Amino acid sequence: MPYELAPLPYAHDALEPFIDTETMHLHHDKHHQAYVNNLNAALEKHPELAAKPIDDLIRDLASVPAEIQGAVRNNGGGHSNHTAFWALMGKPGTDGVGGNPTGAIAAHITADFGDFETFKKTFNDAGLKQFGSGWAWVIFVDGKLKVVSTPNQDSPLTQGHFPVLGNDVWEHAYYLKYQNLRAKYLESWWNVINWHEVNRRFAIAKG
Ligand code: MN
């Protein structure tokens, strides 16, 4: 069974005005769909790999045959990363979206970063300093939240870390609305973060 692109968990215009409708159409319907299509093409001769949950495929990248490992790293990574990304956002102003962190993650942010503003600044800096395309992430290592970044579609899963949250800093994520102003996009993105989903992922990361 090939991989499939799930619909967005909200309308394409739900993240307005912070992420525009046209960007969501291009980003989900075109870019994410292309990762899924390219992944399925790469796995045509390896149907047993296509049976794995996408996060397991990326976690076990080392076991993927060498001739398709690059294609799986990029396109499977793209599928895994974007699937997480859509769920990590929600309609601004609805319960648990934007504003201050809630639940278990709130206390851990304070413990590990001092306050939410410092946490946001650390995360935004990681996204800003990621040269070219990539992602900013929060992972949970040795009992602490840690901000990291990856190039391209590389996932923390491949390094053994379940991402608690992540933001896409490829230009396709923000260029239509923010042009070259990645910092402005990063700052604005906190208005659509879904803290319920962050807490759900944090519980998994803690194990
Ligand atoms: Mn993207």
Residues whose N, C-alpha, C, O or C-beta is under 5 A from the ligand:
A	BS01	MN	D168 W170
